[in-house]
Amino acid sequence: MTAGAPPLLVPDWPAPPGVRALFTLRGGSAADGASAAPREFFNLGDHVGDAPAAVAANRARLHGAMGARPVFMNQVHGVQVARLAPGMADGAPADAAVSARPGLACTVMVADCLPVLFTDAAGTLVAAAHAGWRGLAGGVLERVLECFWPPAPASKALEATEKIADDILAWLGPCIGPRAFEVGAEVREAFAVTDPGAAACFQPLPAGKFLADLPALARRRLAARGVTRVYGNDGGAAWCTVAQRARFFSYRRDQAALGGSGRMAACIWLD
């Protein structure tokens, strides 16, 4: 990254040469970004009530530090995957993006939801997914993985799928942790209806509530598709957006208490 870069977390994973990735942080002082409270300092969301000029300044700073263009989407907690192309405008309605074009960064914004970054071992395709519980249960990760599967004859489809799954790397970024993510029974049912084993990722609370382990649910869904080279968020407190106030924005922690929360971004691109 260039001198004067914004506050960033660089994933620790064995991505191939030519694949770059980062996760933006909240920052600890006004020198880290242009946004004011309660979205201080490096907010990248243009839909959270922040001053447009502050968001534009923060996004421009990120662009300059990356040396690639982050392509921002209009995320709707769905499963749509956008294929990035030169000249593509920000704002496509999608919750995931894939790119084989150098200099275009697949970018997802989060403030408790789970960001998942993908690459193949050859470094020919990269992707990013915004995985809140709705998108995760709906199959957003599976939709991204389909982009890595080239068409194959039926007789070779299983063999091709298994080989490609072995070559895919995934990195899970910070999200609301399993000690903070309180959900209702309908969330547990949304996962357990197709995967009974997913019930183990929910710890019961009084009044029919549960604590959900979002990273564990993501790992289960990736493993079910043969993707086992998964790095990053292990559900520990250091990854929890709610617990780590100084590093991360959190919608659940700050929206009601402070009247707003900023957004962080996970980006992946080809040099």
N, C-alpha and C positions, 0 to 999 in steps of 0.2 A: 504494500500500500504506500501511497505517497505521503510526504511530510504533511502534518496538519490534518491527517485523516480523522474522521469522526470516530466515536467509540465503537469498537467492533470486537466480536468474537469470531475467530477463524477456526472452523471445524478441524478437529484432530482425527483424521481418517486417511486411509491410503488411497486417496483419489489419484488417478493417473496424471502424468504431466500434461499441462495444457488445460486442466479443469480447475477453475477457481471457485471458491465459495466463501460466504461470510454470513454472519448474523449480526444485525445492528443492536446496540445497547442503548439504554436510556441516557447514560452519561451523568456526570456528577456536578457539573457547573455550567454556567452560561456559555463558557468557551466551547462546550460540546455541541451546541445547537442553538437554533433561533427561537424555539418555542417557549412560551411562558406557562406558568402554573395554570391548571393542574396537568399540563401535557409536557412539562419541561423534561428534557431539553431537546432531544433529537427525535421528535415525532415525525413520522413519514406519512401518516394518514391524512388525506384531504377531506374526510367525511366525518370528522370527530369534533368539529367546532373550533378548530385551531385557525389562527389567522392565515389566510391563503399565502401571504408573502413569506411567512415563517416556514410553512410546509415546502414552498418552492425553493427556499434557500437551503433547507435541509436535504431535499432531493438532489439539488444541484451539487451540493457538497459530496453526497454519496456517489453520484455519477463521476465526479472528478477523481475521487479516491479510488474507484474501481477501474477506471479506464475502459469501462463498458457501460452500456445503457441498461439500467434496470427498467423493465417493462411492467408497469403496475396494472393490476386487473381490478374489476369491480366484483369483489368476492361476495357470494350469496349463500354460502354453506351448502353448495351442491357438489356435483361430480363432473362438471364440464371441464374439458382440457383444451387449452388454447395452444396452437402451434405458432410459435413466434416467427415473424418474417420481417425483412427490412421495410421500414416505413410504417409499421404497425403502430397505431395510436394506443395510448393508455386507455384503460376503461373497459376492455372487453369483459363481458359477463362470464367469468370462469373462476374456478377455485384451484386450478392447476395449470401449469404451462410446461411445454417441452421445446427444446431448441437444438438444432444441429448447426446453427449459424454462429460463428465467432462474433463476439462483441455484443450480443443480445443476451441479457441476463434474465432467466426465469426468476420471478420475484413474487413472494407471497408475504402479506402483512399479517401480523398476529399480535395479540395482547392477552393470551391465555390458551388459544388453540395451538395445536401441534403443527409446526412446520416440518416437512419431510423433503430432503434433497436426495436426488438420484443421479447416478452416472453409470455408464457401462465401463468395464475394465479397460476397453480400448480408448475411451475418451472421445467417442464419436457422437454421443447424444447425452444431454443433461435434462433434468426436469425438477420441478418444485411443486409441492402440493400443500394446500391449506387444509388441515385435517382437524376440524372440530368434531364433536361426537356425531353430528348429523352427517357430515361428509364422510367420516370414517365408516360409519355403519352403512352408508349408502353406496360405498365402493369407490371412493375417489382414488385410493391407492391402487386398486386393481385397474382402474381406467388408465392411470399413468403407466402401469406396467405393460398394458396392451400396446403402448406406443413403442416398446422395446422389442416386441415380437414381430419379426417380418413374416409375411405370408409364407406358408409352407404346405407342401402336399400333405393330405390327411395321414399318409403312411409315415411321414416324418415329423408330424406336428408335435407329438409328445417328446420325442428326442430333442427337437429344436428348442422347445420351451424349457426343458430341464437344463440344457446347456446355457441358454441365455440367462436363466435365473441364477445360475452359478456365477455369471459374469457381472451381475448387477450389485452395486454398492448403494446403501442407503444411510443417510445421516438424519437422526432425530434431534431437532433443536429444543430449546426451552419451551415449556408449556406449564399450565396449571398442574400441580403435582398431586399424587394420590392421597395426600393427607389434607388437601384443600378442595378437591373437586367433588362437591356434594351434588348428587343428582337424584331424580325420582326413579321409581320402579320402571317407568316406560323406557328410560335410557338403557337400563340393564336388559330389558326384554328385546330392545332393538338389535342388540348384539347376540343374545342367547338364542333367539329364534332361528338363526342360521348356523350358530356355533355354540352348542351347549357348554363347551369348555370355557367360553368367554366369561361365564358367570364367576369364575375364580378371580377375575380382575375387578370385582366389586365387593367391598366390605360393608356389611350391613350396619346401619345406624338406627336409632329409634324412629318411630313414626313412618316406617316404610321407606326411609331414605337410604342411600348408599354412598360410599366414597369410591369413585371410579379411578382406575389407573390407565390413563390415556396412552402413555408410551407402551405399556404392556399390551394393550389392545392392538396398537399398531404393529407391534412385533409379531403378534399372533397372526394377523392378517397377511403380513409379508411372508412369514414362514409357511403359511398355507399355500402360497404361490411359489415356494421353493427359494425365496430370497432370505438367506441366512447371514449374509455379510452386512450386518446392521450395526451402526456405531452411534455414539452420542448419548442422548438422554436415557438414563437407566432408571428413572423414577426417583432419584435421590433429591434431597432438599436443595442442593446447589443448582438444580435445573428448574426449580419451581418459580414461576413468574409471580405468584402470590407472595411467597416467602422472601424472595430476594428483591426487596423494595428498591434498593439503591441501583440495581443493575437493570431491572426489567419493568416495563409497563404491565399492568394487570387490569383488565376491564372489571373483573369480579371484585377485586380489592378496592378500586378507586372510583368507579363510575358513580355509585350511590353516595359514597363517603365524601368525595371531593368534587363531584359534578363533572367528571370527565377523565379520560385516560388516552394517552398517545398510542401509537402503533409502531412496532418494530418490524424489520423486514429480514427475511432469509432470501439470499440470492445465490444463484449458481450459473456459471457461464463458461464458454470455451474461449480461450485466448485467441 
